[in-house]
Amino acid sequence: MSISFAGLSSAKLMHEAGLDVIVLEARNRVGGRTFTKRDPSYNYVDVGGSYVGPTQDKILRLSNELGIKTYKVYMGGSYLHFSKGSVTRFTGTWPKFLNPFAWLDINNAFRYMDKIIKEIPIAAPWDAPRAEEWDHMTVQQWIDAVCWTKAAKEFVRAFVNANVTMEPSEVSLLWFLWYIRSCDSSRRIWEVENGGQERKFQGGSMQISERIHKILNDRVKLEHPVSQIKQDGESVMVTCHDGTTFKAKYLVVAVAPSLYLKMHFEPTLPPLRNQLIQRVPMGSCIKNEVWYEKAFWRQKGINGFSSVADGISLVGNTVDDCKPDGSHPGITGFIMADRARDVCDWTPEERCKATCKFYAKLFGTDEALKPVGYEECNWMAEAYSGGCYTSTYSPGVMTRFGKELRKPFGRLRFAGTETATKWSGYMDGAVEAGERAAREVLFAMGRIAENEVWQEEPEFEECPDVPFNISITERVAPSVGGALKLITFTGVVVIATIAYQRLR
Amino acid sequence: MSISFAGLSSAKLMHEAGLDVIVLEARNRVGGRTFTKRDPSYNYVDVGGSYVGPTQDKILRLSNELGIKTYKVYMGGSYLHFSKGSVTRFTGTWPKFLNPFAWLDINNAFRYMDKIIKEIPIAAPWDAPRAEEWDHMTVQQWIDAVCWTKAAKEFVRAFVNANVTMEPSEVSLLWFLWYIRSCDSSRRIWEVENGGQERKFQGGSMQISERIHKILNDRVKLEHPVSQIKQDGESVMVTCHDGTTFKAKYLVVAVAPSLYLKMHFEPTLPPLRNQLIQRVPMGSCIKNEVWYEKAFWRQKGINGFSSVADGISLVGNTVDDCKPDGSHPGITGFIMADRARDVCDWTPEERCKATCKFYAKLFGTDEALKPVGYEECNWMAEAYSGGCYTSTYSPGVMTRFGKELRKPFGRLRFAGTETATKWSGYMDGAVEAGERAAREVLFAMGRIAENEVWQEEPEFEECPDVPFNISITERVAPSVGGALKLITFTGVVVIATIAYQRLR
């Protein structure tokens, strides 16, 4: 029994292993934080989790098995970076600026980040050598210590906003570094090509859940929010809002960690888990889509991917979202962290208008002011998600409470993408978590051995992990501190040389 | 309809105003975070909220009306301060150390804290001039910026642990300063005499709820955890676990903010409130009591109040807890923040043993190793409290989500001590919140005017607010930075004088 995307992949595996499963879903649809809206005017649109890429082998294998194809997000042309009211076109991973120190600074920050995340064991981040130090710092403190230039500080903040839909001052450095590590590296999580945003599913990501629903058929009970979970040595008894009860040998709870609070447990959860579930708030995100007559950005040599780093503009990131055949030209926008909170009480019409107004500045054309369609999902308003994309950790939580996340409790096993070790927070993490929890149940029932619970996933061949081509410049470029030392040293040598020549 | 201590004071006021009320209580007892255990061997003991003092006029008025008397906590003799394995006796508010800089540093930190908290409007802390700056800092960052000596850093950390049962690196500076402000000042919240710990209730604090229960009689429904709250323009429909439903014109929800997640709302809560309730975790606290044959500490001239600042010892604060007539000699101990999390999976016997072992060191006698009784409550294990004493805010939450806390939603009004403006987190705050929410309902029903909702409480004469006698030394003593400048300046003058005399 389970709820959400991870729950369905868990139930599918148990069902295939011959177990008798029931899936209890709170909403009137399957899919959880993936949500494909459909309408004749735009065909379909993912207003929730949507992207997949290399190293996300579990979701790629599962979707392929279910007959769902991926396509590559359009990448022809330049990226955009928007800051202080002005737009820069660039290629490569990180934006370029007029001030040469800014690029050095950004390059150094991410190079350093990708170096130190390697110290973190993905299945036990609390065991990292510097876990105590990092968990008692916010990401903002790290940014202030590592970055010299305003441009770099702003861009790293935008990077945090984009990846965890929170402000850097709100989250633990240890948790954030672990999160990046679980997604491989800062490049892998950020990039479109060869990164987390490389592909989308033809027809939308919610189809994965819908096809599993079809397989499991009436074993899936929609609109069955669970209010009570009782267990004894023999079984688990689950009660839904309408009073219906279900009895099972084992229960996989597959919801975002903070939603455990929605259920009353008997016996009550262990103390640390009882406190953990109050300490893992979901991020703040509104995802929207604006459709236009034509893909005017493509005509200008812009691929549609942009990062916005001023901390003021409504949308923090955009991605091209034309259908694979070029139809329904659209731009996906992410309103994140503080910006999402600021516009929570606006109407969708107001958010559409502000988005288009911003796009006119970003893409440099009034064509952006003439949308032909708009859709959005404010995930902060969803009681059965609590927010998007994932649960977040403020300082101190990971080292003090993190270990509780996957620890079985009696006949309960815990899934949900937050319990994954790879691509936690993503669809791929949901599949890892769901399948691992399913195998924990199979192990508890004596069907498989303990060492079969965790399984390595072979690479999905059609979407291979290509090593990033990091240039020599990126590798050897000094940090701003280093550059200043070099300049000072060079200056001293020049002055000394001049002085020596004068004295001669 | 309501749950908890604040809920009962709310229901009492509405009942007296002639409304028809029903109180739904999740537990099999009233009292919420006040919990008086009874046993012939020790008569009674408060293992939850217990202390009252000057300026807590609402709870003093209410308890007096219900015929419950207070008594003063024993204060004859010295305080103890325990740090780095050694004990110091002291009198006055803050501990004294061999290193004179340590006292200067502590005195300066709290003097500065009491100065800056005055900038914070108690009903709208997000409007403080420095709200943005303070809400994006942890209290630890402030400690590191303000304190020079290790002793002061440790003591301020112990002060944070003791007042909010969290580590300074876990909480927002703005929230913490507001919390101290809501309790008047650092001295008022910390002190026994003339402070928050001046008095206790004869017979235990839970009697207050029990006597209101008696007045309301079978209008109070125990063991009725609420799982669903539906409302329309006309009424509110509440469903409990056992399927019983109650219909009302208005509903006062009086639970700790994170426990709103326990209930499924229709329509769902507004987006910011839906996210707020995931961002207000309860503190971590185990409160215990050890009884002895004799009050051996009193015989040694020690009053039993101690602060422990090494960050290692199990108990962070102790208070004498002999009954007013001197019977049942006992020591109340608070296990807080990281220490509470460390010993969560110990048995009560193990915690008793470790507590007594520490008391032998603290009080300097093996008599502490021979307890005649032990009681405790691990509040982290309580599903219907989530922790103790109060909900806490990590960086960013107060400025982004704080405004939602008291905002009515349709026919719902919100109580719980966390929504109070004075002594939030305390019994007094619970009464403020409960009565204010009750008057919000009366206003909505046209029984009172809007300006009658918030009412000033006259001083409770038997327990007056005495201004603190802050010595001239405390007022004018320099900070460590100031002292060092003074010393440097004096040194320069001395050297200059000597040099001048030599040259003459």
Interface residues (C-beta under 8 A of the other chain):
Chain A: H136 M137 T138 Q140 Q141 M166 E167 S169 E170 P225 S227 Q228 T239 H241 G243 S258 L259 L261 K262 H264 F265 T268 L269 P270 P271 L272 N274 Q275 Q278 R279 V280 P281 M282 S284 D338 R341 C344 D345 N378 M380 A381 E382 A383 G386 G387 S394 P395 G396 V397 R400 F401
Chain B: H136 M137 T138 Q140 Q141 M166 E167 S169 E170 P225 S227 Q228 T239 H241 G243 S258 L259 L261 K262 H264 F265 T268 L269 P270 P271 L272 N274 Q275 Q278 R279 V280 P281 M282 S284 D338 R341 C344 D345 N378 M380 A381 E382 A383 G386 G387 S394 P395 G396 V397 R400 F401
